[in-house]
Amino acid sequence: MLDDLDRRLLRLLQQEPTLTNAELANATGLNTSKVFRRIEKMQAQGLILGKEAVIDWAALGYTVEVSLRVTLDKTQPRAFDDFIAAAREVPEVLEIQTFLGRVDVRLSIIARDMAQYQQVYRTRILNLPHIADIEALMHLSRIKSNEALPI
């Protein structure tokens, strides 16, 4: 169970993941050893999974983002497992999501330009196993992208 200090630590880390234990202690009124123990406990509980760098892919020259909605041939017993294992091996696939419903899987793909996207689509995506149907949605803009939770 989280108390108010744990929630405050999580809010601070969501806002600025690079804060040191000393900076967190200063912001919360705790000493650094208590901050360390609380964060260590939340990591052990699986509440804090890690810290990551958020990279601006467009700044690195990746200007095309496409969302592919894939329906699999579910008559094949290993369709999901085979497809997901193969899709994980495609470096341009940033995200894989599975769904219940008409669409089984969504892939988020990045490419430097349309020519590279076409090449990835033709040589890698269309060769993934058990695809029954595929629909491409071209990404135009990101209106909201926030993984912070209202803690």
C-alpha positions as CSV (number, residue, x, y, z in Angstrom):
1,M,0.0,0.0,0.0
2,L,1.3,3.4,-0.9
3,D,1.3,6.2,1.5
4,D,1.3,10.0,0.7
5,L,5.2,10.1,0.7
6,D,5.4,7.2,-1.7
7,R,2.9,8.9,-4.0
8,R,4.8,12.1,-3.8
9,L,8.1,10.4,-4.7
10,L,6.4,8.7,-7.7
11,R,4.9,12.1,-8.9
12,L,8.3,13.7,-8.6
13,L,10.0,10.8,-10.5
14,Q,7.4,11.0,-13.2
15,Q,8.0,14.7,-13.6
16,E,11.8,14.4,-13.6
17,P,13.2,10.8,-13.6
18,T,16.8,12.1,-13.3
19,L,16.3,13.5,-9.8
20,T,18.9,12.1,-7.3
21,N,18.0,10.7,-4.0
22,A,19.3,13.8,-2.4
23,E,17.1,16.0,-4.5
24,L,14.1,13.8,-3.8
25,A,14.9,14.0,-0.1
26,N,15.1,17.7,-0.2
27,A,11.7,17.9,-2.0
28,T,10.0,15.5,0.4
29,G,11.6,16.4,3.7
30,L,12.9,12.9,4.1
31,N,16.6,12.0,4.5
32,T,18.4,10.3,1.6
33,S,18.5,6.9,3.2
34,K,14.7,6.8,3.7
35,V,14.2,8.0,0.1
36,F,16.6,5.2,-1.0
37,R,14.7,2.5,1.0
38,R,11.3,3.7,-0.2
39,I,12.4,3.7,-3.9
40,E,14.1,0.3,-3.5
41,K,10.9,-1.1,-1.9
42,M,8.8,0.3,-4.8
43,Q,11.2,-1.3,-7.3
44,A,11.0,-4.6,-5.5
45,Q,7.2,-4.4,-5.6
46,G,7.3,-3.8,-9.3
47,L,5.8,-0.3,-9.1
48,I,9.0,1.3,-10.5
49,L,10.1,-0.7,-13.5
50,G,13.1,1.5,-14.4
51,K,14.1,4.7,-16.0
52,E,14.5,5.2,-19.7
53,A,15.7,7.8,-22.1
54,V,12.9,9.2,-24.4
55,I,14.4,9.7,-27.8
56,D,13.0,12.1,-30.4
57,W,13.0,9.8,-33.4
58,A,12.3,12.7,-35.8
59,A,15.4,14.5,-34.6
60,L,17.3,11.4,-35.7
61,G,15.8,11.5,-39.2
62,Y,12.8,9.2,-38.8
63,T,10.0,11.2,-40.3
64,V,7.5,8.4,-41.1
65,E,5.4,6.6,-38.5
66,V,2.8,4.1,-39.5
67,S,0.4,2.1,-37.4
68,L,-0.4,-1.3,-38.9
69,R,-3.6,-3.1,-37.9
70,V,-3.2,-6.8,-38.5
71,T,-5.7,-9.6,-38.5
72,L,-4.2,-13.0,-38.2
73,D,-5.2,-16.3,-39.7
74,K,-6.5,-17.8,-36.5
75,T,-7.0,-21.2,-38.1
76,Q,-3.3,-21.7,-37.5
77,P,-2.8,-22.8,-33.8
78,R,0.4,-20.8,-33.3
79,A,-0.6,-17.8,-35.3
80,F,-0.2,-15.3,-32.5
81,D,3.1,-16.7,-31.1
82,D,4.7,-17.1,-34.5
83,F,3.7,-13.6,-35.7
84,I,4.7,-11.8,-32.5
85,A,8.1,-13.7,-32.3
86,A,8.8,-12.7,-35.9
87,A,7.6,-9.1,-35.5
88,R,9.9,-8.6,-32.5
89,E,12.8,-9.2,-34.9
90,V,12.0,-6.3,-37.1
91,P,14.1,-3.3,-35.9
92,E,11.7,-0.7,-37.3
93,V,8.8,-2.1,-35.1
94,L,8.7,0.1,-32.1
95,E,5.6,-1.3,-30.4
96,I,3.4,-4.4,-30.6
97,Q,0.0,-4.5,-29.1
98,T,-2.6,-7.4,-29.1
99,F,-6.3,-6.9,-29.1
100,L,-9.6,-8.8,-28.8
101,G,-11.9,-8.2,-31.7
102,R,-11.6,-7.9,-35.5
103,V,-8.0,-6.6,-35.3
104,D,-5.6,-8.9,-33.5
105,V,-2.3,-7.0,-33.5
106,R,-1.2,-3.4,-33.9
107,L,2.4,-2.6,-35.0
108,S,3.9,0.8,-34.7
109,I,6.6,1.2,-37.4
110,I,9.1,4.0,-38.0
111,A,11.1,4.8,-41.1
112,R,13.3,7.6,-42.3
113,D,11.1,8.3,-45.4
114,M,8.4,6.7,-47.5
115,A,10.9,4.8,-49.6
116,Q,12.4,3.1,-46.5
117,Y,8.9,2.4,-45.2
118,Q,8.0,0.8,-48.5
119,Q,11.1,-1.3,-48.4
120,V,10.4,-2.4,-44.8
121,Y,6.8,-3.1,-45.6
122,R,7.5,-5.2,-48.6
123,T,10.6,-7.1,-47.4
124,R,9.9,-7.5,-43.7
125,I,6.2,-6.9,-42.7
126,L,4.6,-8.8,-45.6
127,N,6.8,-11.7,-44.8
128,L,5.6,-12.0,-41.2
129,P,3.7,-15.3,-40.7
130,H,-0.1,-15.9,-40.6
131,I,-1.3,-12.4,-41.8
132,A,-4.9,-12.6,-43.1
133,D,-5.4,-8.9,-43.5
134,I,-3.4,-5.7,-42.9
135,E,-4.4,-2.1,-42.8
136,A,-1.9,0.8,-42.7
137,L,-2.7,4.1,-40.8
138,M,-0.3,6.9,-41.6
139,H,0.6,8.9,-38.5
140,L,0.1,12.7,-39.0
141,S,0.6,14.2,-35.6
142,R,0.8,13.3,-31.9
143,I,-1.7,15.3,-30.0
144,K,-1.1,13.8,-26.6
145,S,1.6,11.4,-25.4
146,N,1.9,11.0,-21.7
147,E,2.7,8.0,-19.6
148,A,2.4,9.8,-16.3
149,L,-0.2,8.4,-14.0
150,P,-2.5,10.6,-11.8
151,I,-0.9,9.5,-8.5
